[in-house]
Amino acid sequence: MKHKDHYNDDYIFTLSQRILLVMPDFNEKNFCNSLIGRLDDKELFARFDCIVDAMQESMTGDYSKNVQAFFNMLGPELEQPEGMFNSGWWLWPIGRYVERYGNEDWVFSLSFLKELTKRFTGEYAIRPLLQAHPKEVMDELIKWTADKNVHVRRLASEGVRIRLPWSQKLFVAITEFERYTTILTNLKDDSEKFVQKSVGNNLNDLYKDAPEKADFIISQWEKMGQSKTQNWIIKHGRRNQK
């Protein structure tokens, strides 16, 4: 099944009931009538945006109140490092809502994404927050690099990638280079391959736009000593270098 095919009429009805459970004034009839039978000809992100538009029209206009309700529908945390796209995919439109409107209350949005990423990725939703408040958000991500939850640590890295697939470029890696370096350095010996791949992909992205900065980070690491994990990340980061 293609990703987009998850978001069909059955999904819309189920999502409407899930939202209604945590948001009694949600207009589920308007939500369903706006979407059912109208998504089949649309691609993945177009479906998300249609769903978010219908959510916005069917919920209270209070962004923070809506997100507070979403906290209550997240469900159990993922038990494995990966698997978010297998069991958490139903939450993607919730993340898309935060991606579009999150800067209405960016601090609260960030706290929500820390919980969302334990069930599904927050890597797209966090990028507008980083764009608008790079220093403050990256200072929080530096704290997340020490979190016990692997998904929180991964988001600290994955969210700041320059070239995240399916997303517009984000250049906080360059404009906030000191903070960016701290994030990657804190994760360079992470025990989870899920995080290691993200750090390596960060370096790989950086090599395409500012290779001298990628080399600088690696040179600083090498001064600290070597480890198998660090060496693997460096190799992964340099995989496209001749």
C-alpha positions, 0 to 999 in steps of 0.5 A: 500500500502506498502511503497516500492510500492510508488516508482514505474515507475509512481513515477520515471517519476513524480520525473524526471519532478520535478527535471527538473523544478529546474535543467534544465541540469538534464538528465531526459531521462538517469534517467528514462531509468535507473529505469523504469521497474527495481525496482519491485523486490527490497525492500524499501531502495534498491529502494532508492539507485537505485534512488540515483545512477541514480540521481547522474549519471544524475545531475551535479557533484556539490553537493551543486548546486544540493542541492540548486536546491532541495530547490526549489522543496520542496513545502509547509510545513506540517500544522500538527505535524504528517503526513510526511509519508502521504504527504511527502513520495515522498521526501524520495529519496531526503533525501537519496541523502543527507544522502549519500553525505551530508558530501561533504558540511555538513553545507549546508546539515544541512540547507537543512535538516532543511527545508526538515524536515518541509515536510518530515523526515530528521532523517536518512539524518542527522545521517552521519553529526552527525557521522562526525561532532558531536559537531558542528551538535549537537550545531546546534540541541541545537538551533533547540530545540527552533524553532517554527516549531514542525518538526525542534524540533522533528528532534533535538531529533529524529536524535540523537537516538541511535537505530533509526529504519531502521538505524545503531546505532549512539552513539553521545548520549554517546560520546557527552553526555553533548550536548545530555542531553541539547537537551533532557532537552530543550525538556522535556516540549515540548507542542507537543506529536510528540516531547514528544514521540521522547524524550521518545524514546531517553531515552528508547534507552539510557536505553538499552546501558547506563542505568546509563546515562538515570537515570542521565538525569531523576534525573537532571530533577526531581531536576528542578521540575515536570510537567505532560509532563515531567512525561509522557516522563519519563514513556515512556522512562522507559516503558521497565524497570522492 
